[in-house]
Amino acid sequence: MTNGEHFDVVVVGGGAAGVAAAVGARRAGASVRLVERYPFLGGAATNSSVLTFCGFFDQHREQVVAGVGDEVLQRLQRRDVYREMSFAWTGNHFVLLDLETTKIVYDELVTAEGVDVRLHSTLSDAVRDGQGRVTEVEVHGRGGKERLTAQAFVDASGDGALLAAAGAGVRVAPVDERQTSTLVCRFGGVAEDADLGREGMRDAVAAHARETGVPLARDQGITVRLPVTGHVLSLLVDEQLDALDAAAFTRDEMSARRQAWRYLEAFRKHLAGWEHAYLVETGPQIGIRESRHLRGRDELTREDVLRARKRPEESIGRCGWPIEDHVAPGVTRYQPIDDKGWYDIPYGAITSADTDNLWAAGRLTAADRDAFASVRVMGAAFATGHAAGVAAAQYAAGRPHDLAAVRAELLRQGALV
């Protein structure tokens, strides 16, 4: 094991929240190490092919997330791959992504800001002192183990890897109460005029079940044609899995891949324009919606979301995505925000209740079940990550939990708070 370096801020996880945290902290003057276990940045967008940025807009198409997240959108626009889309049946408005463009945009962003990035690096342990602070983390990389010390830490790992290692307070729902996970499938060979509609899919899945005796849990879902490649992205394959149990996770990911081939068979036989379709890729990892949650100083609630609650003195970001609760395989429950608008995310929802120098962002944001089904999306992850990074940088500079200063710095960096 090598004795590593010291940083003002260490960020664990390189998805939307982690990249925003690292860039936000750097722009606030901190030295930053960003630790990512995959060989690329992007989180679920790249490691699970969830090639949709949800949550940048409310249902009036008003942009509610800016700052670092908006810079990512601008970089996509400069590469001429930016495309917005809406679904009439939900009213949701989102941004479609290209896989390889997304990877390089993240690379360029963190490099331009001077973030010290380590890919292929997995958090393995953390040390907590007697004053309730994290003092160092252990990271296992390509060359072995390394210890890193820092003044402040941000967990943007999605599964709360740092929260758990540091012994910080978390909430974990029973497996059957967690939102389902979805294995994203990309299909090629789908004709330009192919049926991508909900009714056609329902008919194809029903015909496949009659023919084979094998039912499929979801008979329709998000299916869109991607920019650049023209591949068809489908979010159909659902599993009720435990992302924190390696044996169960392995079993269920294998089950999900079997489902993907059954959908391909059903569509090739029973859906117009799919006769020559083939499976380009699944995942690679199943898209995990829920595992651990931060126990924060505050918590978003169902009423906060549905009533579009505004907190002008406490807000560090906004979210305009409705409650989208994947209750069970094949079952999704939507509930709109009042007037199809947006609500404020309070600082306390990203701040650990029991670990003074630790923040958590993205789908770790402290929220009850219904509020989580809204705030978990990537647009909101950019907002919460950006705020967590700025707060961590200010903590390292000797200004702990100065909310007015955090909000002022976020505004200086172009965020919406």
Salt bridges, closest charged atoms under 4 A:
GLU5 OE2 - ARG33 NH2 3.11
GLU71 OE1 - ARG27 NH2 2.60
GLU71 OE2 - ARG75 NH2 3.46
GLU84 OE1 - HIS93 NE2 2.51
GLU100 OE2 - LYS103 NZ 3.12
GLU108 OE1 - ARG75 NH1 3.70
GLU108 OE2 - ARG79 NH2 2.50
GLU113 OE2 - ARG27 NH2 2.90
ASP116 OD1 - ARG33 NE 2.94
ASP116 OD1 - ARG118 NH1 2.54
ASP129 OD2 - ARG133 NH2 3.30
GLU136 OE2 - ARG147 NH1 2.80
GLU138 OE2 - LYS145 NZ 3.87
GLU138 OE1 - ARG147 NH2 3.67
GLU146 OE1 - ARG33 NH1 3.62
ASP159 OD1 - ARG363 NH2 2.90
GLU199 OE2 - ARG202 NH1 2.81
GLU211 OE1 - LYS269 NZ 3.37
GLU211 OE2 - HIS270 NE2 3.63
ASP219 OD1 - ARG202 NE 3.72
ASP238 OD2 - ARG218 NH2 2.94
ASP242 OD1 - ARG178 NH1 2.80
ASP252 OD1 - ARG251 NE 3.07
GLU265 OE1 - HIS208 NE2 3.52
GLU265 OE2 - LYS269 NZ 3.56
GLU281 OE1 - ARG186 NH2 2.18
GLU290 OE2 - HIS293 NE2 2.82
ASP298 OD2 - ARG311 NH1 2.57
GLU303 OE1 - ARG307 NE 3.34
ASP304 OD1 - ARG309 NH1 3.12
ASP304 OD2 - ARG311 NH2 2.93
GLU314 OE1 - ARG311 NH1 3.62
GLU324 OE2 - HIS326 NE2 2.72
GLU324 OE2 - ARG376 NH2 3.52
ASP325 OD2 - ARG333 NH2 2.75
ASP325 OD2 - ARG369 NE 2.98
ASP338 OD1 - ARG307 NH1 3.51
ASP339 OD1 - HIS60 NE2 3.98
ASP356 OD1 - ARG297 NH2 3.18
ASP356 OD1 - HIS401 NE2 3.17
ASP370 OD2 - ARG302 NH1 3.06
ASP370 OD1 - ARG333 NH2 2.67
ASP402 OD2 - ARG399 NH2 3.24
GLU409 OE2 - ARG412 NH2 2.73
